[in-house]
Amino acid sequence: MAHLHSHSHSPSGPAPLGPTAAKIVVGLLVVIGLAAIVGAAVLWPSQQKVDIPLPFQNAAGGAVTTEAGRVLSTGIADCGSPSAGAVLTSAPTMAPSGGGECIQSLIGIDSGPNTGARTLLEFSGGPGQPQLAADDDVRLSRQVDQNGVTTYAFYDFERSWALVALAAVFAIVVVAVARWRGLRAMIGIVIAFLVLVMFLLPALRDGAPTIPVSLVASAAILYAVIYLAHGVSLRTSAALLGTLASLLLAAGLSWGAIELAHLTGLSEDQNNEVAAYLGNVSITGLLLAGFIIGSLGVLNDVTVTQASTAFELAEQGASRTAVFIGAMRVGRDHIASTVYTLVLAYAGSALPLLLLFSVANRSLGDVLTSESVAIEIARSAVGGIALALSVPLTTGIAAILATPQAVSGPASPAGTRRNPT
């Protein structure tokens, strides 16, 4: 037995509630976009020259120069070799006995003016010291003193090829699964990175007001990422407007949480270095910018899902009330899964700190109210609140824009399709 079903579908998706609703949404997005452009022009960094912080200077006060190197051999020897750090063209000179034992690594220099020469590195072997093995690729810092004598020191492991390989695999997998949409998403990531590097960080370095700078940068990223990845449509516009509204809410919540909990950000070593060497940068403002930028990804994920769900339900003929209720049901599941994902992600980043607290024999109350942990709690709370409120906000916008599609009965001669039961 079979039934005849006829479905009338618009090729461009659900029509808007009316011209007014669509015009309001598009008008709001145009106004916000223009405001972001004007804000970027007003807040654009001056590109003023900033002194290099002391920990990152070389002996002459300039930027540290690094060169490529490869570990030729590693062994135990007496500490204090006069060849340590020197440019070697012959075998290194051994240290006199009695100075204790050190781990010595002979490094071949593979770039820079001393390519082909070698240098000797000494390590005490204690905690925090690198563990080098033969054939390891490393980066060496090169210093030239006032007498023209060049010395080398261990800077870091060479990770360029490993990171390039990981990034390539990431891009290939995303594009292979998501096709053109995945490729557009990758382009959006590049644009987001450029906004952060070319606008946000230099503007913060210049001492620009944190909230406007962060909101302008976030808006630019959202316009690029959402429209590139999902195309230009009312469905995408509903997600974008919901994300922008939720982002504004997250900025207000972040400011309130920092003020209420008296968070200074000075419990983190990097912030202390910024305070010491970049006096015009507000550490509290930097903390606030981190809260705002950190909320972008999770808000974008939720709002796009809610808008897509609402429009899909409308295409199945559900009423606006049914669209809102059904999409909210999906949204509640999304909130439940995303909130604990958010909290666990922040907890994972704070694991070393929590481990130290666990052996410090301090009370749980002291641990939770210490600033380092309080920052993560506040960050999780702000992200969770903004996330939860973005669901009904975006769902409401999408339900207004998504008009239920008419489902015609079996009498319609066109577009009929026989479905077996």
C-alpha positions as CSV (number, residue, x, y, z in Angstrom):
1,M,0.0,0.0,0.0
2,A,1.2,3.5,-0.8
3,H,0.3,7.1,-0.1
4,L,0.8,10.1,-2.1
5,H,2.6,13.1,-0.4
6,S,3.2,16.5,-1.8
7,H,5.6,18.9,-0.2
8,S,6.0,22.5,-1.3
9,H,9.5,23.7,-0.6
10,S,11.0,27.1,-1.4
11,P,14.4,26.7,-3.1
12,S,15.8,29.5,-1.0
13,G,14.6,28.2,2.4
14,P,11.8,29.7,4.6
15,A,10.5,33.1,3.8
16,P,10.6,35.8,6.5
17,L,7.6,36.7,8.7
18,G,7.3,39.8,6.6
19,P,9.4,42.4,4.8
20,T,9.6,44.3,8.1
21,A,11.2,41.5,10.1
22,A,13.8,40.8,7.5
23,K,14.6,44.5,7.0
24,I,15.0,45.0,10.8
25,V,17.5,42.1,11.1
26,V,19.4,43.2,8.0
27,G,19.3,46.8,9.1
28,L,20.6,45.9,12.6
29,L,23.5,43.9,11.1
30,V,24.4,46.7,8.7
31,V,24.4,49.2,11.5
32,I,26.5,47.0,13.8
33,G,28.9,46.2,10.9
34,L,29.3,50.0,10.1
35,A,29.8,50.7,13.9
36,A,32.5,48.0,13.9
37,I,34.3,49.6,10.9
38,V,34.1,53.1,12.4
39,G,35.3,51.7,15.8
40,A,38.2,49.9,14.1
41,A,39.2,53.2,12.3
42,V,39.1,55.1,15.6
43,L,40.8,52.5,17.7
44,W,43.3,51.4,15.0
45,P,46.8,51.0,16.7
46,S,49.3,53.7,16.1
47,Q,52.1,51.2,15.4
48,Q,54.3,53.1,17.8
49,K,57.7,51.5,18.6
50,V,57.8,49.7,22.0
51,D,60.9,48.7,23.8
52,I,61.5,45.0,23.9
53,P,60.9,43.6,27.4
54,L,64.1,42.7,29.2
55,P,63.5,38.9,29.3
56,F,63.3,39.0,25.5
57,Q,66.3,41.2,24.8
58,N,69.7,40.1,23.6
59,A,72.9,41.6,25.1
60,A,72.7,44.7,22.8
61,G,69.0,45.4,23.8
62,G,67.6,44.1,20.5
63,A,65.4,41.1,19.8
64,V,66.8,37.6,20.6
65,T,68.2,35.9,17.4
66,T,67.7,32.2,17.2
67,E,69.3,29.6,14.9
68,A,68.6,26.0,14.0
69,G,70.7,23.3,15.5
70,R,70.9,19.5,15.8
71,V,72.1,17.4,18.8
72,L,75.1,15.4,17.7
73,S,75.8,13.7,21.0
74,T,74.9,13.9,24.7
75,G,76.8,12.6,27.7
76,I,77.9,13.1,31.4
77,A,81.0,15.2,32.0
78,D,82.5,17.6,34.5
79,C,80.8,21.0,34.8
80,G,82.5,24.2,33.7
81,S,83.9,23.5,30.3
82,P,85.4,26.6,28.7
83,S,83.8,25.5,25.4
84,A,80.3,25.8,26.7
85,G,78.3,28.2,24.5
86,A,81.3,28.9,22.3
87,V,81.6,28.5,18.5
88,L,83.6,25.3,18.0
89,T,85.5,24.1,14.9
90,S,87.3,21.4,16.8
91,A,86.7,19.1,19.8
92,P,85.5,20.9,22.9
93,T,87.8,21.5,25.8
94,M,87.1,19.4,28.9
95,A,86.6,21.0,32.3
96,P,88.9,20.3,35.2
97,S,87.6,17.6,37.6
98,G,86.0,18.4,40.9
99,G,83.3,20.8,39.7
100,G,80.5,18.3,39.7
101,E,78.9,16.4,36.9
102,C,76.7,18.0,34.2
103,I,74.9,16.8,31.1
104,Q,76.8,18.1,28.1
105,S,75.3,18.1,24.6
106,L,77.3,18.8,21.4
107,I,75.2,20.7,19.0
108,G,75.7,21.2,15.3
109,I,74.8,24.8,14.1
110,D,72.6,24.6,11.0
111,S,71.8,28.2,10.3
112,G,73.2,31.7,10.6
113,P,76.8,33.0,10.2
114,N,78.3,30.0,12.0
115,T,76.6,27.3,9.9
116,G,78.7,24.1,10.0
117,A,80.3,24.9,13.3
118,R,79.4,23.3,16.6
119,T,78.7,24.5,20.2
120,L,78.6,22.8,23.6
121,L,75.6,23.1,25.9
122,E,75.8,22.2,29.6
123,F,72.8,21.3,31.8
124,S,72.6,20.5,35.5
125,G,70.0,17.8,34.8
126,G,67.6,19.1,37.5
127,P,63.9,19.8,37.2
128,G,62.9,22.0,34.3
129,Q,66.1,21.3,32.4
130,P,65.7,20.1,28.8
131,Q,66.4,16.4,28.1
132,L,68.3,16.3,24.8
133,A,69.0,13.2,22.8
134,A,71.1,12.7,19.7
135,D,69.4,13.9,16.5
136,D,67.0,16.2,18.3
137,D,66.3,19.4,16.4
138,V,66.6,22.5,18.6
139,R,66.6,26.3,18.5
140,L,69.7,28.1,19.8
141,S,69.8,31.7,20.9
142,R,72.8,33.6,19.4
143,Q,74.3,36.5,21.4
144,V,77.1,38.8,20.2
145,D,78.8,40.8,22.9
146,Q,80.5,44.2,22.6
147,N,83.8,42.6,21.6
148,G,82.2,40.7,18.8
149,V,82.4,37.3,20.6
150,T,79.5,35.0,19.7
151,T,77.9,32.6,22.2
152,Y,75.0,30.2,21.9
153,A,72.5,28.9,24.5
154,F,69.6,26.5,24.4
155,Y,66.4,28.3,23.4
156,D,63.8,25.7,22.7
157,F,63.0,22.5,20.8
158,E,62.4,22.9,17.0
159,R,58.6,22.3,16.5
160,S,58.0,24.0,13.1
161,W,57.6,20.8,11.1
162,A,55.5,19.0,13.7
163,L,53.1,22.0,14.0
164,V,52.9,22.4,10.2
165,A,52.1,18.7,9.9
166,L,49.4,18.9,12.6
167,A,47.9,22.0,11.0
168,A,47.9,20.3,7.6
169,V,46.2,17.2,8.8
170,F,43.6,19.3,10.7
171,A,42.9,21.3,7.5
172,I,42.7,18.2,5.3
173,V,40.3,16.4,7.6
174,V,38.0,19.4,8.0
175,V,37.9,20.1,4.2
176,A,37.5,16.4,3.4
177,V,34.5,16.1,5.7
178,A,32.9,19.5,5.4
179,R,33.9,20.1,1.8
180,W,33.7,23.8,0.6
181,R,32.1,24.9,3.9
182,G,35.1,23.4,5.7
183,L,37.5,25.3,3.4
184,R,35.6,28.5,4.0
185,A,35.8,27.9,7.7
186,M,39.6,27.5,7.5
187,I,39.7,30.9,5.7
188,G,37.7,32.3,8.5
189,I,40.2,31.0,11.0
190,V,43.0,32.8,9.1
191,I,41.0,36.1,9.1
192,A,40.3,35.7,12.8
193,F,44.0,35.3,13.5
194,L,44.9,38.3,11.4
195,V,42.3,40.4,13.3
196,L,43.9,39.4,16.6
197,V,47.5,40.0,15.5
198,M,47.0,43.2,13.4
199,F,44.3,44.9,15.5
200,L,43.5,43.6,18.9
201,L,47.0,43.0,20.3
202,P,48.6,46.2,19.0
203,A,45.6,48.2,20.2
204,L,45.8,46.7,23.7
205,R,49.6,47.4,23.6
206,D,48.9,51.0,22.9
207,G,46.6,51.2,25.9
208,A,43.3,51.5,24.0
209,P,40.1,50.9,26.1
210,T,39.6,47.2,26.4
211,I,35.9,46.7,26.0
212,P,35.5,48.7,22.8
213,V,38.6,47.1,21.3
214,S,37.5,43.6,22.2
215,L,34.0,44.1,20.9
216,V,35.2,45.6,17.6
217,A,37.6,42.7,17.1
218,S,35.0,40.1,18.1
219,A,32.4,41.6,15.7
220,A,34.9,41.6,12.8
221,I,35.7,37.9,13.5
222,L,32.1,36.9,13.8
223,Y,31.0,38.6,10.5
224,A,33.9,36.9,8.7
225,V,33.7,33.5,10.3
226,I,29.9,33.0,10.3
227,Y,29.2,34.3,6.8
228,L,32.2,32.6,5.3
229,A,31.5,29.2,6.8
230,H,27.7,29.2,6.5
231,G,26.9,31.5,3.6
232,V,24.8,34.7,3.5
233,S,21.2,34.0,4.4
234,L,18.4,34.8,6.9
235,R,19.3,31.7,8.7
236,T,22.9,32.8,9.1
237,S,21.9,36.3,9.9
238,A,19.7,35.1,12.7
239,A,22.7,33.2,14.2
240,L,25.0,36.3,13.7
241,L,22.6,38.7,15.4
242,G,22.0,36.3,18.3
243,T,25.8,35.8,18.7
244,L,26.5,39.6,18.7
245,A,23.8,40.2,21.3
246,S,25.1,37.4,23.4
247,L,28.6,38.7,23.0
248,L,27.5,42.1,24.3
249,L,25.9,40.4,27.2
250,A,29.1,38.4,27.9
251,A,31.2,41.6,27.9
252,G,28.9,43.1,30.6
253,L,29.0,39.9,32.6
254,S,32.8,39.7,32.3
255,W,33.2,43.3,33.6
256,G,30.7,42.7,36.4
257,A,32.5,39.4,37.4
258,I,35.9,41.0,37.5
259,E,34.7,44.0,39.6
260,L,32.6,41.8,41.9
261,A,35.3,39.3,42.6
262,H,38.2,41.9,42.7
263,L,40.2,40.0,40.1
264,T,43.4,41.7,39.2
265,G,45.1,39.1,36.9
266,L,48.4,39.6,38.8
267,S,48.4,36.0,40.0
268,E,49.6,34.9,36.5
269,D,53.3,35.2,35.6
270,Q,52.7,36.5,32.1
271,N,50.5,39.2,33.4
272,N,53.1,40.3,35.9
273,E,55.7,40.5,33.0
274,V,53.2,42.6,31.0
275,A,52.7,44.9,34.1
276,A,56.4,45.2,34.6
277,Y,57.5,46.0,31.0
278,L,54.3,47.4,29.4
279,G,53.2,49.9,31.9
280,N,50.4,51.4,29.7
281,V,48.6,48.1,29.4
282,S,45.8,47.5,31.9
283,I,46.2,44.0,33.4
284,T,42.5,44.0,34.4
285,G,41.6,45.1,30.9
286,L,43.7,42.4,29.5
287,L,41.9,39.9,31.7
288,L,38.6,41.3,30.5
289,A,39.6,41.0,26.9
290,G,40.5,37.3,27.5
291,F,37.0,36.7,28.9
292,I,35.3,38.3,25.9
293,I,37.4,36.7,23.2
294,G,37.2,33.3,24.9
295,S,33.4,33.3,24.7
296,L,33.4,33.7,20.9
297,G,33.8,30.1,19.9
298,V,31.2,28.5,22.2
299,L,28.6,31.2,21.5
300,N,29.1,30.8,17.7
301,D,28.7,27.1,18.0
302,V,25.4,27.3,19.9
303,T,23.8,30.1,18.0
304,V,24.4,28.6,14.6
305,T,22.9,25.3,15.8
306,Q,19.8,27.0,17.2
307,A,19.2,29.0,14.0
308,S,19.6,25.9,11.8
309,T,17.3,23.9,14.0
310,A,14.6,26.6,13.9
311,F,14.7,26.9,10.1
312,E,14.7,23.1,9.6
313,L,11.6,22.8,11.8
314,A,9.9,25.6,9.9
315,E,10.7,23.8,6.6
316,Q,8.8,20.8,8.0
317,G,5.7,22.8,8.4
318,A,5.8,23.5,12.2
319,S,4.1,26.6,13.5
320,R,6.2,29.4,15.0
321,T,5.3,28.3,18.5
322,A,6.2,24.7,17.6
323,V,9.5,25.9,16.0
324,F,10.5,27.8,19.1
325,I,9.5,25.0,21.5
326,G,11.2,22.3,19.4
327,A,14.4,24.3,18.9
328,M,14.5,25.1,22.6
329,R,14.3,21.4,23.4
330,V,17.4,20.9,21.2
331,G,19.0,24.0,22.8
332,R,18.6,22.6,26.3
333,D,20.5,19.5,25.4
334,H,23.2,21.6,23.8
335,I,23.4,23.8,26.9
336,A,23.8,20.8,29.1
337,S,26.6,19.3,27.1
338,T,28.4,22.5,26.3
339,V,28.4,24.0,29.8
340,Y,30.2,21.0,31.4
341,T,32.5,20.9,28.3
342,L,33.3,24.6,29.0
343,V,34.0,24.0,32.7
344,L,36.1,20.9,32.1
345,A,38.2,22.8,29.4
346,Y,39.0,25.5,31.9
347,A,39.7,22.9,34.7
348,G,42.1,21.1,32.3
349,S,44.0,24.3,31.7
350,A,44.4,24.8,35.4
351,L,45.5,21.3,36.3
352,P,49.1,22.1,37.2
353,L,47.8,24.8,39.6
354,L,45.2,22.5,41.1
355,L,47.9,19.8,41.6
356,L,50.1,22.3,43.5
357,F,47.1,23.3,45.7
358,S,46.3,19.6,46.4
359,V,49.7,19.1,48.1
360,A,49.8,22.4,49.8
361,N,47.4,21.2,52.6
362,R,45.1,24.2,52.1
363,S,41.4,24.2,52.8
364,L,39.1,23.9,49.9
365,G,37.7,27.3,50.5
366,D,41.1,28.9,50.3
367,V,41.8,27.1,47.1
368,L,38.6,28.1,45.4
369,T,38.8,31.7,46.5
370,S,42.5,32.2,45.5
371,E,42.7,34.5,42.5
372,S,44.2,31.9,40.1
373,V,41.3,29.5,40.6
374,A,38.7,32.3,41.0
375,I,39.6,33.6,37.5
376,E,38.8,30.2,36.0
377,I,35.6,30.0,38.0
378,A,34.5,33.4,36.9
379,R,35.5,32.7,33.3
380,S,33.4,29.5,33.4
381,A,30.4,31.2,35.0
382,V,30.4,34.1,32.5
383,G,30.7,31.7,29.5
384,G,28.0,29.5,30.9
385,I,25.5,32.3,31.6
386,A,26.1,33.9,28.1
387,L,25.8,30.5,26.6
388,A,22.5,29.7,28.3
389,L,20.9,33.0,27.5
390,S,22.1,32.9,23.9
391,V,19.8,29.9,23.2
392,P,16.4,31.5,23.8
393,L,17.6,34.8,22.3
394,T,18.8,33.2,19.0
395,T,15.9,30.8,18.9
396,G,13.4,33.7,19.2
397,I,15.1,35.6,16.4
398,A,15.2,32.5,14.1
399,A,11.6,31.6,14.9
400,I,10.5,35.1,13.8
401,L,12.4,34.9,10.6
402,A,11.6,31.3,9.7
403,T,8.1,31.1,8.1
404,P,6.5,27.6,8.3
405,Q,6.3,26.0,4.9
406,A,2.9,24.9,3.6
407,V,2.3,21.2,3.3
408,S,-0.3,20.5,0.6
409,G,-2.5,17.5,0.6
410,P,-2.7,14.6,-1.8
411,A,-4.8,16.6,-4.3
412,S,-1.9,18.6,-5.4
413,P,-0.9,17.2,-8.8
414,A,2.6,18.8,-9.0
415,G,5.6,17.5,-7.1
416,T,3.9,14.3,-5.9
417,R,6.1,11.6,-4.6
418,R,5.2,8.0,-3.9
419,N,6.5,6.8,-0.6
420,P,6.1,3.1,0.4
421,T,4.8,2.3,3.8
